[in-house]
Amino acid sequence: MPTDNSLGASRAETRANTHHRFFWISSSALGFAFLGVALVALTNRVVNWSSSDAYCGTTCHSMTWANAAYQQSPHYINGAGVRATCGECHIPFDSGHATAMQYVKLLLFKADRGAKDSWYEANKRIATKDQWEKRRPALRSIFQNYLTQHNYITCRGCHSLQSFGGPRSQMKLVIHQGQVKAGAYVCLQCHANIGHVYEQPSSKVGGWYSLAQAAAGSKLFEQSCSGCHGAKLEGISGPALSGVAWKQRFGGAKLLTVWGEIKGPMAEYAGATFTTQQSLDILAYLLQQNGLSPGDNPLADTRELSDTLPEK
């Protein structure tokens, strides 16, 4: 029959074992929690590092020429001083505050692309600039198809029409509303060189517009714009749009800038609504009146608006 001393010893041993197990369970839980936090932190650091400009621009030899073109683009240097990184443009959800599910999708996307890129870098490396130039059209097409399929998700991660500020915000809103009202984004249609500039912009060669287009634009301008800008573009309540005034205002600018003024504030002040083609016709008329040469083809595609006007 157990004595009081033996029962007390047994209880003490049981309590000691219980404390021992609790200590190891608690230590293991804390260890696993610390390991989990460390793993998440390490994963996040690797994700950020492998999306950085330094990694994309220098670690991957095949991206040498893409990186040089990126450093010439408005996404690298711009008046706002805000740089869009490689990851923000090429990795979904990288530019915004991703939710837990979006972050998982981001990781899966990076794992898939990273594995493919590593394999290509090791086995089909783009070793020379000539090889890069041959591959560039196909790579551009792949990226554009990705943007289209995902409704330009990486662009929308940074840009919101409702968030534009400054004195020209209304113009931006008016221009873009017609382009995205159906929820279908086509950012590269107008902003083809926003991320990479492989050739420095130069004046258009071979004619900027057709004579028939300039004639159509002349009629539209007379009906809706001459009341402010004058029948001879001399300026009345609105600014002059010819000669020195034109060069000071638009010399060295992209056609997109002029077209935006026509499609946005000029139409608004006139109480008119110009279609994309009508605003291009008015642009053609202004180009004609400022001595830019006509050609055989009309200005009919907003992708041509990346062409740069001469400064002199």
Helices and strands as residue ranges (DSSP letters): H 4-50, H 53-54, I 55-59, G 61-63, H 64-70, H 86-90, H 100-123, H 129-149, H 153-156, G 161-163, H 169-180, H 187-190, H 211-224, H 226-229, H 243-250, H 255-261, I 262-266, H 267-270, H 276-289, G 302-306
